[in-house]
Each structure stands twice: as C-alpha cells, then as structure tokens.
Amino acid sequence: MEHGTFTEHHVNVPPAERVLSALAGGALLVGGLRRGSLGRSLLGAALVLRGASGHCPVRHLLEVDAVERHATPEFVDSLEHQRR
C-alpha cells in the first residue's frame, strides 16, 4: 500500500454502523440538495463515504490515541515505524 493514499486506510466501522451511516448520509445529502444547504449536503456525502468505504478518519485518530496513551514506549515506536 502506498503511504498517504485512500487504499492505505483500513475498515474500522462495524457493518451495522456502516449501513446506518450510508442511509442517514443519503437522507441528509438528498435533503441538503433539495433545500440548497451546502453544509447538510457535505455532511451527508461524508456519511455516505464513511458507510461505503467502512473507514472513519475520526475513529482512526481516536483509536490510535487511545492505544498510544496506554502502550509501552516500544509499542508506540512500532506504530510510528508502521506509519512511515
């Protein structure tokens, strides 16, 4: 996998949550387009992408932070090495 590309990201959203994200995102996207609401449309599109890809960058950051807070220095070093 290339560093910094979309293919680098792993699935970190459970299946049921993916379905809910896609459905809610679709409703927000359509509603936003009908009402001319850019913010609602963008939020909907982001949720649809989250549901379709199964990857949530916010969840990824929170999980990495939680792991790093409770990990040994050696483990944190191995994570940093994997990110490069």
N, C-alpha and C positions, 0 to 999 in steps of 0.2 A: 504494500500500500504506500502511496505517496503521502508525504507529510503535508498537511495543510489542505487536503482535498476532501470533498464530500465523502469519498469512498473510505476515508480513514475512520469515520465515525461508526460506532457500533450501536446495535439496538439496545436501548436502555429503558424503553417504555413497555410495560406489560400489555399483552394483547387486548384486554378489555378496555384499558385506558386509551389505547390507540384508536379503537372503534369510537369511543366517546369523543375523543379529540377531533377525529375526522367529521363526525356528524355535527358536533357543536360548531366546529370551524366552518363547515359548509353552510350551516344556517346563518352564522354571522357574516360570512362572505356574501351570500346572496342578499341578506337584509341590508348590509352596508352598501352594496352596489345599487340596490333599489332606492335607497334613501340618499345616495350620494355622499355617504360617510366614509372618507378615506381611512380613518382610524379603525373603524369597525371592520372594514374590508381587509385591511392589513392584518389585524388580529385574527380574523377568520382564515386568511391564507396561511398564516404561521401555524395555526392549529391543524389545518388540513395537511400541511407539510409534515408536521410532527406525527400525525396519525399515519400518513403514508410511508414515511421513512422509518418510523419507530425510534427515532433519535431525538432527544431533547437536550439542547446545549446547557440549559439551566440545571437540569437534573444531573448532567455530567459534571458540571462545576461543583455542585453541592456534594456529590458522592466523592469526588476526588478530595475536596476539602475535608470532609468527614474522615476519610481514610488517613489523610496526612496528619490530622490532629491526634490520632490515636496510634500512629505507626512508629516503628523503630526508625532511627536515622538511616539504617541500611536499606529498609524497605522504601523510604522516601527517595533515597538516591536511585534505587532501581526504577521507580516511577519516572523520575526526571530523565534517566537514560532512555526509557521507552518513548518519551515524548519527543526526543530529538530525532 
